[in-house]
Amino acid sequence: MTYYKSTRTARRGRIFPEIQWTEEQKAQREAEREAFYQRCKPVFDKVKSELIETHYNWYVTVEPDSGEYFVDKNLEVAWQKCREKYPGKIHHTFRINETGACGTI
């Protein structure tokens, strides 16, 4: 029996060229992210106290324009629930605990 060995080599590295950001662009992006977080945080703070007792360490995904939130034990499922109801909208996800974050640094 003869085995066929492929001579094709695997591609290595990035397909797309790396994006070069200026310091101004980085600062603008960070400011936009912080502003979006500040829009989502009040919704999370409002529901955190009631959810922390029954859904500790679950995920809550917030859509800030409507003020709606989606809770699930699985991160991807929480994202999917939000995407189904609000396709094309940006959302933010928090962990239901005292800090709203996963782990500590």
Phi and psi in radians as a Rosetta constraint file:
Dihedral C 1 N 2 CA 2 C 2 CIRCULARHARMONIC -1.909 0.35
Dihedral N 2 CA 2 C 2 N 3 CIRCULARHARMONIC 2.323 0.35
Dihedral C 2 N 3 CA 3 C 3 CIRCULARHARMONIC -1.780 0.35
Dihedral N 3 CA 3 C 3 N 4 CIRCULARHARMONIC 2.430 0.35
Dihedral C 3 N 4 CA 4 C 4 CIRCULARHARMONIC -1.583 0.35
Dihedral N 4 CA 4 C 4 N 5 CIRCULARHARMONIC 2.210 0.35
Dihedral C 4 N 5 CA 5 C 5 CIRCULARHARMONIC -1.924 0.35
Dihedral N 5 CA 5 C 5 N 6 CIRCULARHARMONIC 2.174 0.35
Dihedral C 5 N 6 CA 6 C 6 CIRCULARHARMONIC -1.237 0.35
Dihedral N 6 CA 6 C 6 N 7 CIRCULARHARMONIC 2.409 0.35
Dihedral C 6 N 7 CA 7 C 7 CIRCULARHARMONIC -1.742 0.35
Dihedral N 7 CA 7 C 7 N 8 CIRCULARHARMONIC 0.040 0.35
Dihedral C 7 N 8 CA 8 C 8 CIRCULARHARMONIC -1.291 0.35
Dihedral N 8 CA 8 C 8 N 9 CIRCULARHARMONIC 2.316 0.35
Dihedral C 8 N 9 CA 9 C 9 CIRCULARHARMONIC -1.685 0.35
Dihedral N 9 CA 9 C 9 N 10 CIRCULARHARMONIC 2.599 0.35
Dihedral C 9 N 10 CA 10 C 10 CIRCULARHARMONIC -1.313 0.35
Dihedral N 10 CA 10 C 10 N 11 CIRCULARHARMONIC 2.492 0.35
Dihedral C 10 N 11 CA 11 C 11 CIRCULARHARMONIC -1.318 0.35
Dihedral N 11 CA 11 C 11 N 12 CIRCULARHARMONIC 2.459 0.35
Dihedral C 11 N 12 CA 12 C 12 CIRCULARHARMONIC -2.177 0.35
Dihedral N 12 CA 12 C 12 N 13 CIRCULARHARMONIC 2.624 0.35
Dihedral C 12 N 13 CA 13 C 13 CIRCULARHARMONIC 1.595 0.35
Dihedral N 13 CA 13 C 13 N 14 CIRCULARHARMONIC -2.992 0.35
Dihedral C 13 N 14 CA 14 C 14 CIRCULARHARMONIC -1.467 0.35
Dihedral N 14 CA 14 C 14 N 15 CIRCULARHARMONIC 2.551 0.35
Dihedral C 14 N 15 CA 15 C 15 CIRCULARHARMONIC -1.359 0.35
Dihedral N 15 CA 15 C 15 N 16 CIRCULARHARMONIC -0.724 0.35
Dihedral C 15 N 16 CA 16 C 16 CIRCULARHARMONIC -1.749 0.35
Dihedral N 16 CA 16 C 16 N 17 CIRCULARHARMONIC 2.592 0.35
Dihedral C 16 N 17 CA 17 C 17 CIRCULARHARMONIC -1.161 0.35
Dihedral N 17 CA 17 C 17 N 18 CIRCULARHARMONIC 2.601 0.35
Dihedral C 17 N 18 CA 18 C 18 CIRCULARHARMONIC -1.189 0.35
Dihedral N 18 CA 18 C 18 N 19 CIRCULARHARMONIC 2.448 0.35
Dihedral C 18 N 19 CA 19 C 19 CIRCULARHARMONIC -1.382 0.35
Dihedral N 19 CA 19 C 19 N 20 CIRCULARHARMONIC 2.303 0.35
Dihedral C 19 N 20 CA 20 C 20 CIRCULARHARMONIC -1.782 0.35
Dihedral N 20 CA 20 C 20 N 21 CIRCULARHARMONIC 1.991 0.35
Dihedral C 20 N 21 CA 21 C 21 CIRCULARHARMONIC -1.745 0.35
Dihedral N 21 CA 21 C 21 N 22 CIRCULARHARMONIC 2.418 0.35
Dihedral C 21 N 22 CA 22 C 22 CIRCULARHARMONIC -1.420 0.35
Dihedral N 22 CA 22 C 22 N 23 CIRCULARHARMONIC 2.868 0.35
Dihedral C 22 N 23 CA 23 C 23 CIRCULARHARMONIC -1.087 0.35
Dihedral N 23 CA 23 C 23 N 24 CIRCULARHARMONIC -0.606 0.35
Dihedral C 23 N 24 CA 24 C 24 CIRCULARHARMONIC -1.140 0.35
Dihedral N 24 CA 24 C 24 N 25 CIRCULARHARMONIC -0.745 0.35
Dihedral C 24 N 25 CA 25 C 25 CIRCULARHARMONIC -1.139 0.35
Dihedral N 25 CA 25 C 25 N 26 CIRCULARHARMONIC -0.701 0.35
Dihedral C 25 N 26 CA 26 C 26 CIRCULARHARMONIC -1.091 0.35
Dihedral N 26 CA 26 C 26 N 27 CIRCULARHARMONIC -0.764 0.35
Dihedral C 26 N 27 CA 27 C 27 CIRCULARHARMONIC -1.145 0.35
Dihedral N 27 CA 27 C 27 N 28 CIRCULARHARMONIC -0.690 0.35
Dihedral C 27 N 28 CA 28 C 28 CIRCULARHARMONIC -1.142 0.35
Dihedral N 28 CA 28 C 28 N 29 CIRCULARHARMONIC -0.756 0.35
Dihedral C 28 N 29 CA 29 C 29 CIRCULARHARMONIC -1.101 0.35
Dihedral N 29 CA 29 C 29 N 30 CIRCULARHARMONIC -0.744 0.35
Dihedral C 29 N 30 CA 30 C 30 CIRCULARHARMONIC -1.118 0.35
Dihedral N 30 CA 30 C 30 N 31 CIRCULARHARMONIC -0.683 0.35
Dihedral C 30 N 31 CA 31 C 31 CIRCULARHARMONIC -1.147 0.35
Dihedral N 31 CA 31 C 31 N 32 CIRCULARHARMONIC -0.692 0.35
Dihedral C 31 N 32 CA 32 C 32 CIRCULARHARMONIC -1.136 0.35
Dihedral N 32 CA 32 C 32 N 33 CIRCULARHARMONIC -0.735 0.35
Dihedral C 32 N 33 CA 33 C 33 CIRCULARHARMONIC -1.110 0.35
Dihedral N 33 CA 33 C 33 N 34 CIRCULARHARMONIC -0.732 0.35
Dihedral C 33 N 34 CA 34 C 34 CIRCULARHARMONIC -1.148 0.35
Dihedral N 34 CA 34 C 34 N 35 CIRCULARHARMONIC -0.710 0.35
Dihedral C 34 N 35 CA 35 C 35 CIRCULARHARMONIC -1.112 0.35
Dihedral N 35 CA 35 C 35 N 36 CIRCULARHARMONIC -0.703 0.35
Dihedral C 35 N 36 CA 36 C 36 CIRCULARHARMONIC -1.150 0.35
Dihedral N 36 CA 36 C 36 N 37 CIRCULARHARMONIC -0.727 0.35
Dihedral C 36 N 37 CA 37 C 37 CIRCULARHARMONIC -1.053 0.35
Dihedral N 37 CA 37 C 37 N 38 CIRCULARHARMONIC -0.729 0.35
Dihedral C 37 N 38 CA 38 C 38 CIRCULARHARMONIC -1.157 0.35
Dihedral N 38 CA 38 C 38 N 39 CIRCULARHARMONIC -0.438 0.35
Dihedral C 38 N 39 CA 39 C 39 CIRCULARHARMONIC -1.337 0.35
Dihedral N 39 CA 39 C 39 N 40 CIRCULARHARMONIC -0.562 0.35
Dihedral C 39 N 40 CA 40 C 40 CIRCULARHARMONIC -1.471 0.35
Dihedral N 40 CA 40 C 40 N 41 CIRCULARHARMONIC -0.552 0.35
Dihedral C 40 N 41 CA 41 C 41 CIRCULARHARMONIC -1.006 0.35
Dihedral N 41 CA 41 C 41 N 42 CIRCULARHARMONIC -0.762 0.35
Dihedral C 41 N 42 CA 42 C 42 CIRCULARHARMONIC -1.051 0.35
Dihedral N 42 CA 42 C 42 N 43 CIRCULARHARMONIC -0.620 0.35
Dihedral C 42 N 43 CA 43 C 43 CIRCULARHARMONIC -1.145 0.35
Dihedral N 43 CA 43 C 43 N 44 CIRCULARHARMONIC -0.770 0.35
Dihedral C 43 N 44 CA 44 C 44 CIRCULARHARMONIC -1.105 0.35
Dihedral N 44 CA 44 C 44 N 45 CIRCULARHARMONIC -0.791 0.35
Dihedral C 44 N 45 CA 45 C 45 CIRCULARHARMONIC -1.063 0.35
Dihedral N 45 CA 45 C 45 N 46 CIRCULARHARMONIC -0.598 0.35
Dihedral C 45 N 46 CA 46 C 46 CIRCULARHARMONIC -1.169 0.35
Dihedral N 46 CA 46 C 46 N 47 CIRCULARHARMONIC -0.678 0.35
Dihedral C 46 N 47 CA 47 C 47 CIRCULARHARMONIC -1.744 0.35
Dihedral N 47 CA 47 C 47 N 48 CIRCULARHARMONIC -0.171 0.35
Dihedral C 47 N 48 CA 48 C 48 CIRCULARHARMONIC -1.026 0.35
Dihedral N 48 CA 48 C 48 N 49 CIRCULARHARMONIC -0.800 0.35
Dihedral C 48 N 49 CA 49 C 49 CIRCULARHARMONIC -1.094 0.35
Dihedral N 49 CA 49 C 49 N 50 CIRCULARHARMONIC -0.640 0.35
Dihedral C 49 N 50 CA 50 C 50 CIRCULARHARMONIC -1.398 0.35
Dihedral N 50 CA 50 C 50 N 51 CIRCULARHARMONIC -0.529 0.35
Dihedral C 50 N 51 CA 51 C 51 CIRCULARHARMONIC -1.453 0.35
Dihedral N 51 CA 51 C 51 N 52 CIRCULARHARMONIC -0.447 0.35
Dihedral C 51 N 52 CA 52 C 52 CIRCULARHARMONIC -1.131 0.35
Dihedral N 52 CA 52 C 52 N 53 CIRCULARHARMONIC -0.485 0.35
Dihedral C 52 N 53 CA 53 C 53 CIRCULARHARMONIC -1.336 0.35
Dihedral N 53 CA 53 C 53 N 54 CIRCULARHARMONIC -0.631 0.35
Dihedral C 53 N 54 CA 54 C 54 CIRCULARHARMONIC -1.815 0.35
Dihedral N 54 CA 54 C 54 N 55 CIRCULARHARMONIC -0.394 0.35
Dihedral C 54 N 55 CA 55 C 55 CIRCULARHARMONIC -2.262 0.35
Dihedral N 55 CA 55 C 55 N 56 CIRCULARHARMONIC 0.763 0.35
Dihedral C 55 N 56 CA 56 C 56 CIRCULARHARMONIC -1.077 0.35
Dihedral N 56 CA 56 C 56 N 57 CIRCULARHARMONIC 2.289 0.35
Dihedral C 56 N 57 CA 57 C 57 CIRCULARHARMONIC 1.199 0.35
Dihedral N 57 CA 57 C 57 N 58 CIRCULARHARMONIC 0.290 0.35
Dihedral C 57 N 58 CA 58 C 58 CIRCULARHARMONIC -1.476 0.35
Dihedral N 58 CA 58 C 58 N 59 CIRCULARHARMONIC -3.097 0.35
Dihedral C 58 N 59 CA 59 C 59 CIRCULARHARMONIC -1.998 0.35
Dihedral N 59 CA 59 C 59 N 60 CIRCULARHARMONIC 2.510 0.35
Dihedral C 59 N 60 CA 60 C 60 CIRCULARHARMONIC -2.209 0.35
Dihedral N 60 CA 60 C 60 N 61 CIRCULARHARMONIC 2.171 0.35
Dihedral C 60 N 61 CA 61 C 61 CIRCULARHARMONIC -1.833 0.35
Dihedral N 61 CA 61 C 61 N 62 CIRCULARHARMONIC 2.222 0.35
Dihedral C 61 N 62 CA 62 C 62 CIRCULARHARMONIC -1.943 0.35
Dihedral N 62 CA 62 C 62 N 63 CIRCULARHARMONIC 2.310 0.35
Dihedral C 62 N 63 CA 63 C 63 CIRCULARHARMONIC -1.873 0.35
Dihedral N 63 CA 63 C 63 N 64 CIRCULARHARMONIC 1.877 0.35
Dihedral C 63 N 64 CA 64 C 64 CIRCULARHARMONIC -1.229 0.35
Dihedral N 64 CA 64 C 64 N 65 CIRCULARHARMONIC -0.501 0.35
Dihedral C 64 N 65 CA 65 C 65 CIRCULARHARMONIC -1.161 0.35
Dihedral N 65 CA 65 C 65 N 66 CIRCULARHARMONIC -0.680 0.35
Dihedral C 65 N 66 CA 66 C 66 CIRCULARHARMONIC -1.625 0.35
Dihedral N 66 CA 66 C 66 N 67 CIRCULARHARMONIC -0.398 0.35
Dihedral C 66 N 67 CA 67 C 67 CIRCULARHARMONIC 1.433 0.35
Dihedral N 67 CA 67 C 67 N 68 CIRCULARHARMONIC 0.111 0.35
Dihedral C 67 N 68 CA 68 C 68 CIRCULARHARMONIC -1.442 0.35
Dihedral N 68 CA 68 C 68 N 69 CIRCULARHARMONIC 2.704 0.35
Dihedral C 68 N 69 CA 69 C 69 CIRCULARHARMONIC -2.424 0.35
Dihedral N 69 CA 69 C 69 N 70 CIRCULARHARMONIC 2.713 0.35
Dihedral C 69 N 70 CA 70 C 70 CIRCULARHARMONIC -2.267 0.35
Dihedral N 70 CA 70 C 70 N 71 CIRCULARHARMONIC 2.251 0.35
Dihedral C 70 N 71 CA 71 C 71 CIRCULARHARMONIC -1.998 0.35
Dihedral N 71 CA 71 C 71 N 72 CIRCULARHARMONIC 2.365 0.35
Dihedral C 71 N 72 CA 72 C 72 CIRCULARHARMONIC -2.785 0.35
Dihedral N 72 CA 72 C 72 N 73 CIRCULARHARMONIC 2.748 0.35
Dihedral C 72 N 73 CA 73 C 73 CIRCULARHARMONIC -1.271 0.35
Dihedral N 73 CA 73 C 73 N 74 CIRCULARHARMONIC -0.503 0.35
Dihedral C 73 N 74 CA 74 C 74 CIRCULARHARMONIC -1.757 0.35
Dihedral N 74 CA 74 C 74 N 75 CIRCULARHARMONIC 2.256 0.35
Dihedral C 74 N 75 CA 75 C 75 CIRCULARHARMONIC -1.048 0.35
Dihedral N 75 CA 75 C 75 N 76 CIRCULARHARMONIC -0.812 0.35
Dihedral C 75 N 76 CA 76 C 76 CIRCULARHARMONIC -1.132 0.35
Dihedral N 76 CA 76 C 76 N 77 CIRCULARHARMONIC -0.611 0.35
Dihedral C 76 N 77 CA 77 C 77 CIRCULARHARMONIC -1.191 0.35
Dihedral N 77 CA 77 C 77 N 78 CIRCULARHARMONIC -0.703 0.35
Dihedral C 77 N 78 CA 78 C 78 CIRCULARHARMONIC -1.083 0.35
Dihedral N 78 CA 78 C 78 N 79 CIRCULARHARMONIC -0.749 0.35
Dihedral C 78 N 79 CA 79 C 79 CIRCULARHARMONIC -1.055 0.35
Dihedral N 79 CA 79 C 79 N 80 CIRCULARHARMONIC -0.799 0.35
Dihedral C 79 N 80 CA 80 C 80 CIRCULARHARMONIC -1.103 0.35
Dihedral N 80 CA 80 C 80 N 81 CIRCULARHARMONIC -0.693 0.35
Dihedral C 80 N 81 CA 81 C 81 CIRCULARHARMONIC -1.036 0.35
Dihedral N 81 CA 81 C 81 N 82 CIRCULARHARMONIC -0.750 0.35
Dihedral C 81 N 82 CA 82 C 82 CIRCULARHARMONIC -1.183 0.35
Dihedral N 82 CA 82 C 82 N 83 CIRCULARHARMONIC -0.738 0.35
Dihedral C 82 N 83 CA 83 C 83 CIRCULARHARMONIC -1.127 0.35
Dihedral N 83 CA 83 C 83 N 84 CIRCULARHARMONIC -0.616 0.35
Dihedral C 83 N 84 CA 84 C 84 CIRCULARHARMONIC -1.142 0.35
Dihedral N 84 CA 84 C 84 N 85 CIRCULARHARMONIC -0.738 0.35
Dihedral C 84 N 85 CA 85 C 85 CIRCULARHARMONIC -1.396 0.35
Dihedral N 85 CA 85 C 85 N 86 CIRCULARHARMONIC -0.623 0.35
Dihedral C 85 N 86 CA 86 C 86 CIRCULARHARMONIC -2.230 0.35
Dihedral N 86 CA 86 C 86 N 87 CIRCULARHARMONIC 1.260 0.35
Dihedral C 86 N 87 CA 87 C 87 CIRCULARHARMONIC -1.158 0.35
Dihedral N 87 CA 87 C 87 N 88 CIRCULARHARMONIC 2.408 0.35
Dihedral C 87 N 88 CA 88 C 88 CIRCULARHARMONIC 1.469 0.35
Dihedral N 88 CA 88 C 88 N 89 CIRCULARHARMONIC -0.090 0.35
Dihedral C 88 N 89 CA 89 C 89 CIRCULARHARMONIC -1.612 0.35
Dihedral N 89 CA 89 C 89 N 90 CIRCULARHARMONIC 2.614 0.35
Dihedral C 89 N 90 CA 90 C 90 CIRCULARHARMONIC -1.540 0.35
Dihedral N 90 CA 90 C 90 N 91 CIRCULARHARMONIC 2.455 0.35
Dihedral C 90 N 91 CA 91 C 91 CIRCULARHARMONIC -2.311 0.35
Dihedral N 91 CA 91 C 91 N 92 CIRCULARHARMONIC 2.914 0.35
Dihedral C 91 N 92 CA 92 C 92 CIRCULARHARMONIC -2.251 0.35
Dihedral N 92 CA 92 C 92 N 93 CIRCULARHARMONIC 2.450 0.35
Dihedral C 92 N 93 CA 93 C 93 CIRCULARHARMONIC -1.992 0.35
Dihedral N 93 CA 93 C 93 N 94 CIRCULARHARMONIC 2.371 0.35
Dihedral C 93 N 94 CA 94 C 94 CIRCULARHARMONIC -2.084 0.35
Dihedral N 94 CA 94 C 94 N 95 CIRCULARHARMONIC 2.732 0.35
Dihedral C 94 N 95 CA 95 C 95 CIRCULARHARMONIC -1.655 0.35
Dihedral N 95 CA 95 C 95 N 96 CIRCULARHARMONIC 2.358 0.35
Dihedral C 95 N 96 CA 96 C 96 CIRCULARHARMONIC -1.407 0.35
Dihedral N 96 CA 96 C 96 N 97 CIRCULARHARMONIC 1.580 0.35
Dihedral C 96 N 97 CA 97 C 97 CIRCULARHARMONIC -2.692 0.35
Dihedral N 97 CA 97 C 97 N 98 CIRCULARHARMONIC -2.948 0.35
Dihedral C 97 N 98 CA 98 C 98 CIRCULARHARMONIC -1.119 0.35
Dihedral N 98 CA 98 C 98 N 99 CIRCULARHARMONIC -0.605 0.35
Dihedral C 98 N 99 CA 99 C 99 CIRCULARHARMONIC -1.737 0.35
Dihedral N 99 CA 99 C 99 N 100 CIRCULARHARMONIC -0.393 0.35
Dihedral C 99 N 100 CA 100 C 100 CIRCULARHARMONIC 1.464 0.35
Dihedral N 100 CA 100 C 100 N 101 CIRCULARHARMONIC 0.128 0.35
Dihedral C 100 N 101 CA 101 C 101 CIRCULARHARMONIC -2.159 0.35
Dihedral N 101 CA 101 C 101 N 102 CIRCULARHARMONIC 2.912 0.35
Dihedral C 101 N 102 CA 102 C 102 CIRCULARHARMONIC -1.699 0.35
Dihedral N 102 CA 102 C 102 N 103 CIRCULARHARMONIC 2.120 0.35
Dihedral C 102 N 103 CA 103 C 103 CIRCULARHARMONIC 1.191 0.35
Dihedral N 103 CA 103 C 103 N 104 CIRCULARHARMONIC -3.026 0.35
Dihedral C 103 N 104 CA 104 C 104 CIRCULARHARMONIC -2.359 0.35
Dihedral N 104 CA 104 C 104 N 105 CIRCULARHARMONIC 2.777 0.35
